[in-house]
C-alpha cells in the first residue's frame, strides 16, 4: 500500500503535473512523459548516492521500481485521470 502525500508533496506533484500540461500544448505527451521519467530517475540516483548514501544500489532500484509500479496502478485505477 502506498503512503499518502503530505501537503508540501502534493504541491510539488501538482507543479510537475501543471508543467507537463503546459508543455503538452507544444510538445508531444510521450516526449514529456519520457523526459519526466528520466529526470525522476536522475534525481533518484542523486538522492540515493549523495543524500541517503544507499549501500546496496540494486535494493534501492528495486524499491523505487516497486513504488513506481504501485503508483502507476493506483493512477490507472483513478477515474479522475
KOLDREN-811373 format. One line per 4 residues: their letters; for each residue x, y, z of C-alpha. Coordinates in steps of 0.1 Angstrom, whole numbers, plus 2048, in hexadecimal, padded with zeros to 3 digits. Each point is the difference from the previous one (the first is absolute). Example, Ala and Ser with C-alpha at 12.3 -4.5 7.8 and 13.67 -1.06 7.14 Angstrom:
<atoms>
as	87B,7D3,84E  80E,822,7F9
</atoms>
This chain:
<atoms>
xxxx	800,800,800  80C,823,7F8  804,81B,819  7EC,81F,7FC
xxxx	811,820,7F5  802,81D,819  7F7,823,7F6  823,80C,7F4
xxxx	804,7E0,7EC  7DE,805,7EF  80B,824,7F7  81F,7F2,7F0
xxxx	7ED,7E5,7EE  7E6,81A,7F3  81B,817,7F3  810,7E4,7EC
xxxx	7DE,7F6,7F2  7F7,824,7F8  822,804,7EE  7FA,7E0,7EC
xxxx	7DD,80C,7F6  80E,822,7F6  81C,7F0,7EC  7E7,7E9,7EF
xxxx	7F2,81E,7ED  81F,7FF,7EA  812,7DF,808  7F5,7DC,7FA
xxxx	7F3,7F1,820  815,7E0,7FD  820,816,7FD  7F6,812,820
xxxx	7F9,7E0,812  821,7F1,7F6  813,81F,80A  7EF,802,822
xxxx	807,7DC,806  825,805,7F7  802,81E,817  7F0,7ED,81C
xxxx	819,7E4,7FC  81D,818,7FF  7F4,812,820  7FA,7DE,811
xxxx	824,7F6,7F8  80C,820,80F  7EC,7FB,81F  80A,7DC,803
xxxx	825,807,7FB  805,822,811  7E3,806,819  7F8,7DF,810
xxxx	81F,7EE,7F4  7F0,7DE,7F9  818,7E3,805  7EE,7E9,7E7
xxxx	7F7,811,7E0  7EC,7E2,7F3  7EA,7FF,81F  7F9,825,7FC
xxxx	7F8,7FC,7DB  7E9,7E3,807  7EF,814,81C  7FA,81E,7E9
xxxx	7F5,7EA,7E3  7E6,7F0,817  7F4,822,80C  7FD,80C,7DC
xxxx	7EC,7E1,7F6  7E8,805,81D  7FC,825,7F9  7F9,7F9,7DB
xxxx	7E6,7E6,808  7F0,818,819  7FE,81B,7E6  7F2,7E9,7E5
xxxx	7E4,7F7,819  7F8,824,807  7E1,80A,7EC  80B,825,801
x	81E,7F9,7EA
</atoms>
